[in-house]
């Protein structure tokens, strides 16, 4: 690597992240340019960021806030103030970047000109604080190598982002995989490195938070399938059908059988514990871990189905989708 190894920009986004934002921005000090995009904070986040060297953008409340809109605003700012930079690290305000990540990511992008976005291992900061935090940590433990999509914490090649027009700002969730669909269609590759990238503070300590996060996931599946569900991509088609089957149609069928064939019809509900057992067999790791993951995998289909229905209702009545927040 050259002496310009850290010649890149960081775009951080957030709202009311408090101390987490301070950790986040301190972890970006290796970047030559730092941009913080604030979505209506009331805790002084924007002021603190500006006082500590970040270029601050405060989004107008006249347009609905989305992470995609914030990332696009940060990207545009970087291109205006430092157009010579080839790479941008995107990060959420509740994350702390690993100090060794930048060198690994930049080195990989420098040697792989056809890779548009690269990510590494994202870990939950406090997995021991709740089963929901622990589930997040396991969710992010994906295989290294070429992948179809990565999350929002990633380093991107500026010309790749420009080539596809940036993030789709109307998406309330799932904007990163959707961007990756368009990047791959344009000939770019997506890569996950076997390298520590960042710590994430999900702060999910209540069941209701986990439930709303799953509702949001269901909405993103539905919208992703609506946008890119056709061949050859079939983006989120399987996830969408899975949510409808296990979270909507099958419960209706089980209820109908239970009523018409009472009490023997109650056996229809055994489909769900049997599915949990099936998922336990398919998952990896210690039995206790596999069982916990399997239980929540099956349970998540219900809030995912709600997210699906929310998307359908919004489409039918032409409503602007609203953010589904869990913090």
N, C-alpha and C positions, 0 to 999 in steps of 0.2 A: 504493500500500500504506500501511497505517497504521503507527503506531509499535509496534504489537504484532505486527509481521511475523514475529518469531521466537518467538511464543507457541505452542510445540508441544512434544511429547515425543519422545524417542528411545529405542527399545528395541534394545539390542545383545545378541547371544547369542554364546556361544563356549565353547571348552574347550581349555585349554593353548595359547592363541594367543601368549603371551609378548609380545614387542615389538610384534607386529602389533596386539594388543588395545590397547596403550598409544596407538599411532597412531590407532586407531579411536576410542577414547573422547575423545582430545584433539580430534578432528575434529567431535565432537558438542557442543562447548562453547556453540554458539549456541542450543541448546535450553533451554527453561526447566526441563525435567525430564528427567533421564537415568536409565534403568534398565538394569542389566546382569544378564543371566540366565546363570548358570554351570552347565554340565552335567558336574560331576565333575572339575574341573581339579585337578592336583597341582603346578602351577607357581606358585601364589600369585596367580593372576589375580583371584580374588574379593577377596582382601585388598587388592590394589593398587587395584582399582576403587573399593572402599569408601573407601579413604584419599584418593581424588582426587574425591570428591563424588558418585559414582553411588549410586543406591539398588540394593543388591545382593540378588539372589535366588539361592540355591544349591538346585538341584533335588535331590530325594531320589533315591537310587539304587534305591529299592524299585520304581519304575516305569521301564520302558525309556526311555532318552533319545531324543528326536527333536527336530529343529529346530522342528516345529510345536508341540510341547509347550512348548518354551522361549519361543516367541513369544507363545503364549497366556498363559503365566505373566507375562511382561512387560506384556502388554496389560492384564491384570487388575490388576496393580500400579498402572499409570498411572491406570486408572479409579478406583482407590481413593484415591490420594494427590492426583490433579489431575483430578477429574471434569469440570472446565470446559473442558479442552483438546479441540479439535475434530480435531486431526491428530496422527498418530504416524508418525515415520520409523523403519522397521525396517532394521536393518543387521547384517551378520555381523561377527564379531570380527576377521576377516582383511581387512576393507575400511577404507578411509579416505575419508570423505565430502568432496566438493568444497565449498569455502566458499561458492561462488556458487549452489549447488544449492537451498538452502533457500528463498531468495527466489523463485526461478523456480517451484518446486513449490507453495509456498503461494499465490503470485499466481494460478497456474493453477487450483488447487482453489477459491480464493475466487470466481473468475469462472465456474466450471463446476460448478454445484451437483449435477449428476447423475453426476459422475465420482467413483468410489469409491476408486480407487488410481491413482497416477501414478508413473512411473519415468523415468529418463533413461539416458544412455549410461554403461554400466559398462565400464571398461577394465582389462586385465591390467597389473599394475605392472611385471612383468619379462617381456615377451613374447619378448625376445631370449635368455633363459636356456635355453629348450627349445622344441622343436616343439609340445609339448603345451600349454605356456603360450600360445604363439602361436595355437593352435587355439581355446583358450578366448576369447581376445580377439576373434577373428573370429566365434565363435559368438554373442557378446553384441552384435554390431553389427547390431541390428535396425532396421527402418524406423520413423520417427517417425509419430505419428498414433494413431488409435484402433486398439487391438489386442485379441486374444482373451485374452492373459495376459501377465504380466510375472514377473520373478523375485522372490526374497526381499528384495532391496534396493529398497525403494520407500517412498513416503509414502502413507499411507492415511487415509481419513476415519473417525473413530472410530465414528460411527453406522452406517456401512456394514459395518464388521467386526462390530459388535454384531448387526446385522440378520440376519447369516447364521450366527451362533454361533461365529465365529472359525475358526481353522485346525483341520483334522482331525488330531488328535494321534497317531493310530495309524500315519499314513503315515511311512515311513522316508525318502521322497524324493518330489519332485513335489507337495509340499503347496501351493506357491504357485499353480501353474496350476489345481489342484483348487479352491482358494479362489476363484479368478477365475471358474471355471465357475459356482459358486453365486452370486457377486456379479452376474454378468450375468443369471442366471436371475431374480434379485430386482430387475432393472431398472437396476442400476448399470453405468456404462461404465468401461472400462480404457483408460489412455492412456500413450503413451510420448512424452516430449518430446525435441526435438533440443537437448539440453543435457547438459553433462558432470555426471555424478552422483557417481561414486566410482571409486577405484582398488581393484582386487581382487588379492590375492596368492594365486594358486592353488597355487603351489609344487609343480607337477607336473613333476618332472625325470626320472622313470623310466617306462619302458613299463608296468610293472606297475601304477603309480598310474593311468595313463590307462585301462588295461584295467578296473580296478575301478570307476572312475567311469562307464564305459560299461555295466558290469554293473548298477550302481545305476540308470542311466537306463532300461535295459530293464525292471527291476523296476517303476519308476514308470510306464512306459508300460502295462504289464500291469495294474497296480492302478487306474490312471486309467481304462482302458477298462472294467474290471470295474465301477467305480462309476458312470461316466457315458457308457458306450459306446452307449447306446440313442439313437434319434432324439429330438430333433433335434440333440443336442450332438455325438454321435460322438467324444467326447473320447479322443484317443490311439488310436483304432481303426486308423487308417492306419499309425501308427508301430509298433503291435503286430503287425499283419499283415506289415509290411515285415521286422521282425526275425525272425519265424517263417519267412518265405519264404527270405531270404538267409542266415540264420544257422543254420537247422535243416533244413527240408525240402529245399532245393536241394542242400546238401552230401550229404545221404543219397542223393538221386537221382543226383548226379554219381558218387558212390562205387559205386552199384549198376551204373550204365552202364559205369564203368571196369572193373569186375570181369567183367561178362558179355560185354563187347565188347573185351576187352584185345587189343592195346594201343590200338586206334583209339578206344576209349571215353574215353580220357584227354582227347580234344578237348572233352568236356563241361565240363571245368573252365575252358575259355576264356570261359565265361559271366562270370566275375568280372573279368578284365581288360577285357572289353568293357563291363561295367558301369562300371568306372573311367573309360573313355573317354567314356561317356555322361555321367557326372557332370562330367567336365572341360568338356564342351561346355555344360553347363547352368550351371556356376558362373561367377562374375564375377571380374575382376581379371587381373593378369599370369598368363601361362601356368604359371609355376613355382608360384605360389600356388594356382591352380586345381587343378593336378595333386596337390599335397600334400593339399589338402582332400579331393579326390575319393578318394584312396587310403585315408585314414582314415575317410571316410564309409562306404566299402564294408567295410573291416576291422571297423568298430564293430558291424556286424550280428551278429558272432559272440558277443562278450560281451553284447550286448543280448539275444540269444537265451538265454544262460545266465541272465540276470536274469529273463526271462520264465518259464523253467522253475523257477527258485527260487520265484517267486510261486505258480505252480501247485502245487508241492509243499507249500508252506506252507498253501495253501487246502485241499488234499486232506486233509492230516494235522492241520489246525487248529493249526498252529504260530504262535507270535507272531513276526512278521518281525523280524529283527535288523538293526541298522544295517550298511550296506555302506560302509565308510570307505576312503578312498584316501590319507589323510595319516598 
